[in-house]
Amino acid sequence: MAGILSGLEKLGLGNLTEASLYDESKKNEKGEGEKAAPVIQEQDFLFEKAQQCPVCDNEFKAKTVKIGRAKLKGTDMDLRPKYESIDLLKYDVIVCPKCGYAALSRYFKYMTGAQAKLIKQNITPNYKGNTHTGEVISYEEALERYQLTLANAIVKRARASEKAYICLKSAWLIRGYGESLDENAADYKTKKDELDAQENEYLQNALEGFLAARQSETFPMCGMDEQTVDYLISVMAIRFEQYDVASKLIGSIITSTAASPRMKDKARDLKEILVQKIKEKNSAKK
């Protein structure tokens, strides 16, 4: 009986006519012939994207995360996104290496003539240049870039919401930094305490900024609708024991006709936490 590969002789592949169809799969079942899964590294998510500075017109390239490459694995209560194998927050700041202009990616291209002038007068003369040359951006480098971004926002007199958003994302970045520390390192506790204090400072400033923006700006704000901003404010307000603020905003989300069912569920979960926190505080007073 002819084999299922008989006829390959005509193509010059007669040596394969007796090949066993499933030998390779049997080897794999035994653990033979298996190839190790490729190790995914942070640089695998990145590419160099061309940018043009709106302040000095300098053209340069910035490390950017490939769209759809990173897989979301969850979010924190305050909506910090967490991805597998990479912290996208490290790459959300764009810095012009020539003039020192820095901004979150969503704001980088938006610049008025007056703002550009302020940056040229107050940032550029003293800027020593961005010397980052590595394949990836470290947490230390990323935090420095966020600090430069916040300095630029202050100088260009950005809206309260933009400055608050920078503070919020800085706090998220610092949280990720803390999670990346080696718990067995001798200086782990010292470093972790230092980062926790920094995170709190940034969150307090984010809370202050969003509360101010809510009174003076219109929605959407930083790409977020009113219910999302109110939810974020509520989470931070609970953290810093501003329970009256949190209670009011959580109530507005739950009763809002514009809030999505998912956001209402998150608000109800947050309300339970708020009630428990208030009980604990009252018990401590007794």
Secondary structure as GFF3:
##gff-version 3
##sequence-region A 1 286
A	DSSP	three_ten_helix	8	11	.	.	.	ID=ss1
A	DSSP	three_ten_helix	14	16	.	.	.	ID=ss2
A	DSSP	alpha_helix	23	29	.	.	.	ID=ss3
A	DSSP	three_ten_helix	42	45	.	.	.	ID=ss4
A	DSSP	beta_strand	46	52	.	.	.	ID=ss5
A	DSSP	beta_strand	59	65	.	.	.	ID=ss6
A	DSSP	beta_strand	72	75	.	.	.	ID=ss7
A	DSSP	beta_strand	81	83	.	.	.	ID=ss8
A	DSSP	three_ten_helix	88	91	.	.	.	ID=ss9
A	DSSP	beta_strand	93	95	.	.	.	ID=ss10
A	DSSP	beta_strand	102	104	.	.	.	ID=ss11
A	DSSP	alpha_helix	113	122	.	.	.	ID=ss12
A	DSSP	three_ten_helix	124	126	.	.	.	ID=ss13
A	DSSP	alpha_helix	139	155	.	.	.	ID=ss14
A	DSSP	alpha_helix	160	180	.	.	.	ID=ss15
A	DSSP	alpha_helix	188	216	.	.	.	ID=ss16
A	DSSP	alpha_helix	226	239	.	.	.	ID=ss17
A	DSSP	alpha_helix	243	255	.	.	.	ID=ss18
A	DSSP	alpha_helix	261	285	.	.	.	ID=ss19
###
